C-alpha cells in the first residue's frame, strides 16, 4: 500500500467523523427535529469525498514538492540558509522578551511575528551573501550540486558519449573548461550495460566505466556524480532533458535522436560528432595527399581509403591499387549528414608505377 493511499484513507476517515459531528451540530442549531441523522449522513459523505480527493494535496504532494526543491538546491545555498535560520531564531528569541512586555494585545502576538521576521531576514541575508560568508571563514563552497553562478559551466554527460570515449581525449587537451556532471541514473545504465551477458554490450559498458575512471583522474576537467533524479520519468534520455532544463545546462552527446528531441524542447545540445567534423582537416580540390586503399567502391573501378580521422576517400580507378598507399589528387569534397567524404583520382606524376600499370 502506497503512502498516498494510506493518507487518503486516513483523511477520509477523519473527515467522515468530523462531517458527522458537524451535521449533528448544524441540525441542532437549525432546530430541525428528527433530521440529525440525515444531516450527519450528508456531511459525513461530503467529508469522505473531500478527504479522499484533497488529502494528498494537503499532505504527501506538498512534502514531495518540498523534497524535490531541496534536492535541486545547491549545497552552498542550503548550508547558508540553515545558518541564517539559526541566527534568525537566536535574534528572534532575544527580541521576544522586550516585545512580550508591551501592553495587550501587542505583547501577545508581536513576539511570534518578530521571530518569523528575523528568521526570514536571516535566511535571505545569508543566502544572498553566501560567497562572502564562506570566503570570510576560508571555507570552500560545497559542490554536491551545481551552484547557480556555475550553471552555465556545467555539462550533462549522456551514456552514449561516455561509451564513445572521445570525451576523455577532448578533456585531456584542456579545451573543455566546464564541469562534467554525470547523473546517478546514467551511471546505473552504464553498470547495467557492463553486466550484460552479450559480449558486445558488456565490452561497451566496461569501456564507458573506464572512460569515467580516466576522467575522474584527470584534474584538468572536473567530473562530478550527482544523485539528482527525475522520479516521474523512467526513460534515461527524457530524464536528461528534464534535468538539463532544471539546471539550465547543455547535454553533451553523440546520440542523433536525443540531439533532435532535446533541441525541440529548447535544451542546448553539444554533439561530439559535430565537433569532430568541425576540426577535420580541410582539403581543397587540386590538393594531393597519400592514402592507403583498403577496399572496392560502389562504382566499378573505384577504390576506397580512410584518413586517420575516419574521413572516407573514394578514388577513381583505384581498384587496381588496393592494399597499396597511393598519392591522389582531390577532385571534390562532399559534406553529408554522416560526415565528410572526399573524391579523388590517382596522381600519375607522383606514382610512376601507376602509369605503367595502366598501360
N, C-alpha and C positions, 0 to 999 in steps of 0.2 A: 504494500500500500504506500503510495507516494505521500510526501509530507503535505502537498497541496490538497489532496483528497481528505487527509486527516483534518486539516484546518477547516475545510468546507463542512464536514460532518459536525465538527465541534461548534463552529459558528452557527450552523443550522439549529443544533440542539439548544444552544444558549438563547438564540432569538425566538425559538418556539416557546420556551418558558417565559421569557420576557414579554413576548406578544400576548400570551395567555393572561398574565397578570395585568398588562396594560388594558386588554379588552374588558376584564372584570372591573378594573378601576374606572374606565370610561363609562361603562354601563351603570355603575353606581352613581357617578357624577351626573349622568343624563337622567337618572331616576326612571329607568325603564325596567319595570318589574318582569322577571321571568326571562329576560334577554341576556343575562350574564354569560351563560354557556355558549350562546350563539356568537356573541361578541368575542368571547375568549377564543373560540374555534377560528373565527375570521382573522383575528390579529395573530394567532399562532401560525396559521397558514401563510399569512404575509411575512411573518418573521422567518419561517422556514425557507421561503423562496428568496428573501433578501439575504439570509445567511449563506445559502447555497451559492448564490451568484457573486455577492460582494465581498465575502470573507477573504478570498485570495488577494483582492486588490487592496485590502487593509492590512494584510499580514505577510504572506510569502513573497508576493511580487515586489513590494517596496524594498524588502530585505534583499531580494535577488538583484534589483537595480542598484542598490547601495553597494553590494559586493562587487558588481561589475565596474562601477565607477571607481571604487577604491583600488581595484586590481589594475586599472589603467592609469592611476595617479603615479607620477614619478616618486621614487623613494625619497628624494630630497624634499619635495613639497610635503609629503606625508609626515616626514620627521619634523620639519619646521612647523607644520600645523599642530602636531602634538605638543611641541614645546610652547607654542603660543597659547594653546588651550590651558596648559598647566599654569602659565604665567597669568592668564586672564582669570582663572579660578582663584589664584592667590590674591590678586588685586581686588577682585570682587568680594572675597571674604573679608579683607581689610576694610573695604568701603561699606560693608553691610552694617557694621556696628554703629557708626555715626548716622547712617541713613535710618536705622531702626529706632533712633531716638527722636525722630521727627514726630510731630503730632499726628494723630489719626486723621484721615485714612492713609496719609503718605508713608508713615512708618511701617505700614503693613505690606505694601506691595513694592515700594521703591528698592528694598534690598534685592528682591528677586529680579526686577528689571535691570538693576545695576550689574548683577552677576552675569546675566545674559549679554549685556552690552560689552562688558570688559572681556568676556570670552570671545565674542565676535571680533572685537578690536585686536585682541592678542593674536588670534589665528590669522587675521588679514594682514597685520603688520609683519608677522614673522614669515609668512609665505611670500609676501612681496619683497622682503629683504633677505631671502634665504641665502643667496650667494654671498652677501656681505657677512651674514651670520656665521656661515661655515668657514669663510676666509679669515674672520677675526680670531677664531679658535684654532686656525691652522689645520682644519679638517678637510678632507676631500669629499666632494658630493657623492652620495651613494648612487650607483649606476645600475640597480636591478631593473629599472625601467627607463626608457628614454626621457630625458628632461625636455620641456617644451622648447628651450632655446636650441636643442640639438636635434629636433625632429627632422629638419631638412638634411642633416648629415647622417641620417640612419637609413640603411637599405635592408629590406627584407630579402632573404635568400630563398629561392624556390628549390624543391627537391631535384629537379632536372638539371639546374645549373651547378648544384653541388656534385652530382654524379658525373657531369661533363668533365669537371676537373680543371678547366682552363681558368676558373676564377682564382685558383691558388697562384697560377703564374702571373695573372694580372696584378694580384695583391702584392706579389713579391717584387714587382717593379717599383712600387711606391706611388704609382699614379692614382690609386684608389685611396682617398683620404677619409672616406666615410666609415662609420662603424657598421659592421655587418651583423645583422640580427637574425638569428635562427630560432623560430618558434619551436616549442617542445613538440607540437604535433608533426612538424616536418622531420624532426629527429626520430620520432616514433615510426614514421613512414619509412625512413632510411633503415631503421632497425628491422622492420618487418620485411623489407626487400632483402636485406642481408641474411635473414633467417630462412629465406625461401629455399625450397628443395630443388628448384630449377637452377642449373649451373650458371646460366647467363644472368638471371636476376640476382643470384647470390653474389656473383662477381661484381655486378654493378653496385649493389648495396655496400659491399666491402670497400669498393673504391670510393664511394661517397663518404663513408666514415673515415677513411684515410685522408681524404681531402680536408675534412673538417679538423682532423687532428693536426694536419700541416698548417692550416690557417690559424689554429689556436696557438701554435708555437711561434708563428710569425708576429713579432711585436710591431711591425710597421703598420698593420691594419688591424684595429681591434675587432674581436669576434665575441659576441655575447649570445647566450642561450636564454630565452625568455619563456616564462610559464604562461604568458598571456594566451588566452584561448577564446574561441567563439563557440560557446556550448550549443547554441541553437542551430549551428551549421555543421554538417558532417563531412562534406567534400573538402579536401585539402586546398584545392585551388580557390574555392569560394571563401574558405577561412582566411586565406592570404589576402584576398581582395578586401574583405571587410576589415581585417586588421590594418591593412595599409591605409584605408580611409580613416580609421580611428586615430592612427599615429601620424597621419599626413606625411607618409614617406613612400618612396618608389619601391617597386618589386624588381629584383634582378633575376632574369630567367632566360632560357632559350626555348621555351615551350611556345609554339606558334598559337595554339588555341588559347592558352592563358593570356598571351600578349593581346590578342584581339578582344577577348571578353573584358579584361581589365581596362583597356582603352575605352571601350564603350561605356564603362561605368565611371569614367573620369579619373582613373588611377594612372599615375605615371609609371611607365614600364621601361626598364633598361634591358635591352635584348643583347645578349653576348654575341649572337651571330651577326647583328648589325655592326657591333664594334669590330668584329673580325673582318667583315667586308670593308669597313671604312679604312682600316690600316693596312690592307693588302697593297703590295707594290703595283703601281700603275704602269702598264705597258701601252705604248702608243704604236699605231700601225707604222711599219718600217723598221722597228727596233728588232734586234737579234738577241736570242738567248738560248742556252743549251737546255735540252730536255731529254729525259730518258723515256723512250716509248715502251709501253708495257702491254698494250692490248690493241685489238682492232676497233675501229669506229663503227658507227651505224651505217654510214655510206660506204660503198665499195672503194677500196684503196686507202681509206683513212687509217691513221694510227693515233693512239691516244696516250698522253702522258700527263703527269701531275707535277706541279710545283711543290715546294716544301710546305706552303700554307694550305695546300689542298686544292688550289685552282686547277681546273681541268684544261688541258691544251689539246685541241683537235688539229692534227697535222694532215694536210692533203698529201696524197701519195706517200704516206708514212708507214703503210702496212708492211712494206718490204724491209723496214729498218727496226722492226720490233726487237726488243732486248738489246738495243744499242742507244747510246747517247748521241744525239744529233743537234747541230746548230740550226735553228729555224728562224724565219722572219715572220713577225706578227703582221697579219693582214686585217684582222678585225677583232674588236673586244666587245663582247655581249654581256650586259648585266641582266640577270634573270632573278626571279624570286628565290631560286635555290642558291644563288651566288653568282660569281663572275666566271665567264667562260671565254677562252682565248682561241681564236682560229689562226693558224699559221701554215706556212709552207716551208719545204726544205731549202736551206741556203746552200746552193750548189758551190758557190765560191768558197765557203768555209768548210765544206765537206767534199773534198776532191773525189773521194771514193764513191759518193752518191752519183756523180755524173757518169762514172764508168759503169756503175751498177745499172743505170737506166739504159745504157747502150747495149 
